[in-house]
Amino acid sequence: MSKPIQQYLSFELDENEYAISILRIQEIRGYEKTKALPNAQKYIVGVINLRGSVIPIIDLRVRFGIEKKSYSATTVVIIVHIKFNGRYRKVGLIVDGVNEVYDVNDSDIQECTDIMQNIDLKFIKGITALDEKMVTIIDLDKVFDFKDIEQVMAPTQ
């Protein structure tokens, strides 16, 4: 019996290609200026108001330890769902640009070694070859430090 096929949206960071499950994506938007948050972690660049909801925005370059670059017309925010305190919350991920959706068989996702990547392995579900290139599959649940998100999501006094 074959393993299930899932769809992943690929995106770029520092000329490398990464992907996340499309089942976790709510929408893709162009970058817009955020409201800065004092005392937030450096990778949390601020919040936006998305149809009445406050959405924390995370710069994946900063989170992954990749050199930060200025945002441009091609900079994109991917709004994703994360499970937090038993509920799903929306969080925005700033990426350099989005590419395409791939069908990936779970059995084609291989374990990643530290010599293959320039980011911390704890953020990585695995790596797969797609269209003659290597694409790193991101584990969204490992990208977020929930203490940091909780600080952002807590109601202000």
C-alpha angles and dihedrals in degrees: 000000000000124000117252121270117231131188122239130189111223123214138173133247119172093342092305123114122233133172141204131193112272088219088073095050122097099175147331120235139175114257116272129183114274132216105251119235120217115232094011120138113271093250091058100077096182143282137286132203107241110186092320097320123109107231122192111224120214126195104220091198090061093041091052094045094248118144110272118240134191117273115250141181089281095051110115136195116214111202108213137176119242126183109241127169091346094308134089115248131188120239129175122227119204111216133169093246143318124253120182147311117265131196106227127187109221090230090060093062108097131195113265124228124211092246089062097057142048094207132073112282091225088076094053128089092184146291132266139183113242125173091346094307134097116247122191114220111218122218100221094195090061096047094070128071098210093206088062093046091046089055090053095043096046113109113256118242 
